[in-house]
Amino acid sequence: MTAVRPELILAEFACLRDANPDPALEAVRMALLVEDAFGIALSDRQIDPAVLGDPESLRNLVDVSATPR
């Protein structure tokens, strides 16, 4: 897991996004970022444009996954 705060990584990634992305392709790109930057393995069900395309849902996913159980 990276020591950098998740909101900084997500903000930088948002600046690099295509202005008119394909939702499915953008979900795959975001899934790769989440898995690589935060060490979170996503299930196929979690690679959903509705979740990965929404900044608040994405933050919740990262926060919940990073919380120790």
C-alpha positions, 0 to 999 in steps of 0.5 A: 500500500502506498503512503500517499493519501488516496485522495491525492492519487485519485485527484491526479488521475482525474486530471489525466482522464479523457474528457469523453471516455467510454464508461466501460473502458474508464472502469477498467482503467480505474480498476487497474489504478485501484489495484496497482496504487492501493493494493486492492484486488477487485472482483469482476462485480466491482469493476462497474462503471457506476462505482468506479466512475463516481468519485464518492463511490470510488473513495468509499471503495478505497476506504472500506478496502483499506480498513483493517478487519 
